[in-house]
Each structure stands twice: as structure tokens, then as C-alpha cells.
Amino acid sequence: MSYKSGIIIVFIGLFLLLFFIYYYIYRTLKPIKQLKEKIIHLGDEKIIIEPYIDKKDEISQLQNEFFKSAKKLQDIKESRNIFIRNIMHELKTPITKGKILVKLEPTQSNKEKMEMLFIRLESLIKEFASIEELLSTKKELVKKEYKLEDIIEEACDILMCDENNMIKEYENMKIKADFPLFIIAIKNLIDNGIKYSNNKEVIIKNKENRLIFENIGKSLDYPLENYYEPFFKGDDVTSNTSFGLGLYIVYHILSSHGMDLEYNHTNGINQFSIIV
């Protein structure tokens, strides 16, 4: 081999070595460039949460931590939106009743009703805080055994509903739950049962490990799982009657308790069952 040929081979070898070094550095630094672009777009909410990267290098770990933080920010934003819309929905009834009461004669009975409204508003504030905490963080539940009758009564008081709208056909079983949080789920199921029934009545019963809410009315427009998404509503529900949050909140509360919700519609009767 001549001296000139040797130089050419060495040059080619160095060129290939430099090329592979460049390619390796480019591949190594490319995720950092992509991460930089995602950080830039984090503020304007264009970030897309990517799946977990199963690698042990520092850059992959950095990406995983970034996406975990971005997911937490998105969850907090979503919970804030739900929190605000839920306030608008829940405050409508006590505010309307309050407007009516202030126009009536200031009797002792009306005074007591007004006091009950303020108690209701206070309980709503606590309820909003519990929902926001549940949706934005991993809330630690305080579970104890409670009688079903106490749970139903408290839910009805918070809802300020007429007991004539509820038909009680249940035995007074005990349920282990986080009382303030579980009541919110029960309240929403009672409220939906009354609101979307043809006769404005909801039947509450239990069978074995099931707590059942029944009403007479049309079936859901979509599979139950669709209503677990925030702000999802059926075809015939307008924004004036629903924010599409009731079953979403019920789902998250029951899931945090390790409970399931089932639905079926038979012979014109809707049936929602909590598997406790």
C-alpha cells in the first residue's frame, strides 16, 4: 500500500469517526431541543403529555419529570374549571330561594328558612373545597362506617330537596366511606334522579352490596363512561340545565373509595347502582 493510499484511508476513517461522533451527539441532544420547545409552549397550554420513557439516562429522566409536572398543572387547571362551574351550578338554587325570601314578610318561619340558606351556603363552600382537593390532588380519605339513612338524610338536606320527591325502599345498611365526600356523590345521584325523571321522583333502594337509584325517564344518550368526562352532556341537555359535571364528580368520588357505578335502562326505568 502506497503512502498516498494510507493517507486517504486514514482521512476516510477520521471522517467516519467524526460523522458518528456528530450523529451520536445530535441524537443525544435532540431530546433536549424537543424539551426546550415543549417548555416554551407550556405557558400557552399547547403541551402534549407524552408516555413514560423507560430509559435510565439523565435526559430521559428529565423528560419524565417535566411531563409529570406538566400533567399536574393540567390537572390543577381542569379542577379549577370544574370548581368554578360547579359553584355556578350549585349556588343557583339557594340564591334563587334567598331572593324569594327577602321579598316575603319577615316572619319567624321565613327567618328560620333564611338561616337554613346560610347554613346551606356554608356547607357548599366546604363541598367545593373537598371536590377541588379530590380532583387536583390525591386526597387522603377518612373512612368510617355510617348508616345509610344518615347519609341519605344529610344529602337531602344539602340538596334542599322535598322529601316527597324521594321514595325510600332501602334497609338501613352500613357503608364505610369518607362521610363529607361520599355525601356529594349521593347528592348528585339524587339530584339527577329527580331532575331527569318524568314524575320528578327518585326511588332509593338497596340489594346485597348495591345502593340503587331509580327513576322513570328516557335512557342516557351515550354509554355511561362518556359522562365520566368533565362537561359532557347528552343531546337534549342545554347549558342552562346542566354543566355536565354530576356524573364526573360521582365517578371520581366512588373511584377514590374503590367503588363502582353501573347503569342500565329497562322498561322505561333508569337504574344507577353503586357497588359498595
N, C-alpha and C positions, 0 to 999 in steps of 0.2 A: 504494500500500500504506500502510495506516494505521500510526501509531506502535505501537499495541497489537499489531497483527498481526506487526510486526517483532520485538517483544519475544518473542512466542510462538515465532516461528521460531528466534530466537537461543537461546531456552531449550531447545527441542527439539534443536537442533544440539549444544548443550553436553551435554545428557543423553545423546545417542547417542555423542558423543565419549567421555564418561566411562564409558559402558557398554562400549565397545570397548576402552578402556584397561584397565578392570577385567577383562574377558574375556581380554585378552592376558596380563595379569599372572597371572591364575588358571591359564591354560594353561601359562604358563612355570614357575610354581611347583609345579604339580601333581606333576610327576616327583620333585621334592624331597620332597614329603609321602609319596609312594609309597616312595621310597628310605628315608626315615626308618622307615617301618613294616617294611620288609624288614630293616633293620639291627637293629631291636628283636627280630625273630624269628630272627635269625642264630644267637643263642646256643642257642635251643631246637630248632634244626635244621628249622624249618618253611620255610626259604628255598627258593624255586624258581628255578633258574638260567634266566634268560631269554636269548633270542638276541641276538646283537650288534646294537647300534643304530648304523645307518650315518648318523650326523649329526656335524657338526663343532663344535656349540656345547659350552660347558663342562659343562652339566648332563648331556648325553648321554655325554660323555667320562668324567665322574664315575661315571655308572651302569655304563658298560662296565668301568671299573677295579674297581668294587665287585663286580660279578658274576665277574670274573676271579679276584679274591681269594677270593670265596665258593666258587668251583669248586675252587681249590687246597685250601681247608680240607676240602671234602667228599672230595677225592681222598686227602688225608692220613688222614682218618678211616677211609675204606674200606680203605686199605692197612694201617692199624693193626689193623682187624678181621681182615683176611686173615692178617696177620703172626701174630696170636695163635692163630688157628685152625690155621694151618699148623704152628706149634710143637707144639700139642697132638697133631696127627696124626703128625708126623714123629718125635717123641720116644717114641712108644708102643713101637715095635719095640726100640730099644736099651735102654730101661728094662726092658722085659719080659725081654730076654736077660740083662741085668745081674742081675735078681732071681734068675734061674735059676742063674747062675754063682756067686753068693755062697753058694749052698746046696750047691755041689759041693765035692769035695775040692780043696784048694789046690795043684794040680799045676802044673808049668811050662807045660803046654798051656793050662790054664784061666787062668793068669796072663797069657799072651800074648793070649788072647781078651778078657780084661778090658781090657788095654791098647788093643786094637783098638776096643773100645767107646768108650773115652775119645777116641780119635782121631776116631771117627765123630761123637761129640757135638761135638767142636771144629769139624769140617767143617760140621755142621748149623748152628752159630751163624753161620759165615761165609755159608752159604747163605741163612739167614733175612735177614741184613743185605743181601745182594745183591737178594733179592726185594723187600724193603721199599723199597730205594733205587730199583729199577726202577719200582715201582708208584706211588710218591709223587713222583718227580722224573723229569727227563729224564736218565737215566744215560748217560754217555758210554762207549761200548763200546770195548774194546781188542781189535781183531780180528787174528788171525794164523792161518796155515794149520796144521791139526793132522790127524794120521792118524785115520781113523775108528776103528781098533782101539783107539787110546789113549783116545778119547772114550768108547767103549762100556765098556772096562775100568774107567775111573775112575767112570762112572755106576754100574756094578755094585758097585764097592767101597763107594761112598756108600750105595747101597741095601741093602748086606749081603745080597744075594740069592745063591741057589745057582746056579752056572753051568749046572747040569743043567736049569734052567728056561728057559735061553736057547739057541735053535738059531741058530747063526751061519751065514748063507748069503750073506755080503756079500764084495765085494772091498775091499781096504784103500784106499779113496779118500781124498782130502784135502778137508777142509772148512774154510773161512775163517770163524772165529767167535770170540766172546769166550768163552774156554775155561770158566771157572768158571760163567758164566751159561748157556751152551749145554748144559752137562752136566746142569743141573737139568731142562731140558726133556726131554732124552733119558731121564733117570732116571724122570721121571713117566710117559713113554710106555711104558717097560719095566715099571714097576710096575703100570700099568693093564693092560698086555697079559697079565701073569702073573695078576693078581688076578681079572680078569673072564673068564678063559678056562676052558673046560670041563676041560682037562687040565693046567692050571697051567703052560703053556708059551707062550713068545712067540718068533716067528721074526723075525729081523732080516736084511734083505736090502737091496740097492741096485740101481737100474736107471737108467742115464744120470744125470740130475740129481735123482734121487729116493732118499730114505732111507726104507725101508718097514718098518713093524712090523705083523706079522700074528698073529692068534690065532683059535682056534676058539671060537665063542660066539654068543650072541644079538646082534642088531643094537642100535644105540642107540635109545632110546625116542623121541628127538626129533632134529631136524636138528642137525648139528654146531655151528652158530652159537649155538644156545641154551646150549651148555656153555661158551661163552666168557664167560658172565655168572658172577660170583662166587657160590658156594654153590648153584649149580644142579645138581640131581641127577636121575637117571632115576627111573621109577616104582617100580622094585624095589630101589632102593638106600636103606638106612636110614642114619640119622645115625651109627650105630655103626661102619659100614664106610667111610664117605666123608664128607668135608666139602664136596664139590663144588668143589674148588679146582684139581685136577690139570690139566685142560684149559684152565682160565682162565689159569693161570700159563704153561703151554706156549704159548698163543696170544700173550700179551704178550711173551714172550721171543723167539719167532720173528718177530713183527711188528717188534720192535726191531732184528732182524737183516735185515729186508727179505725174510723167507722166508714161505712159505705152508704151511698144513696142509690136506690133503684127506682125505676119508673115504669109503669105500664098503664095502658088505657083500654078498658074493656066495657062494652055496652054503655058507652057514654059517660063512664066514670074514670076520672084521673086518680091515680094512686101513687103517692110518693112514700117510699119506705126507707127508714133509717135502720141499717143493720148495726145494732149496738153490741 
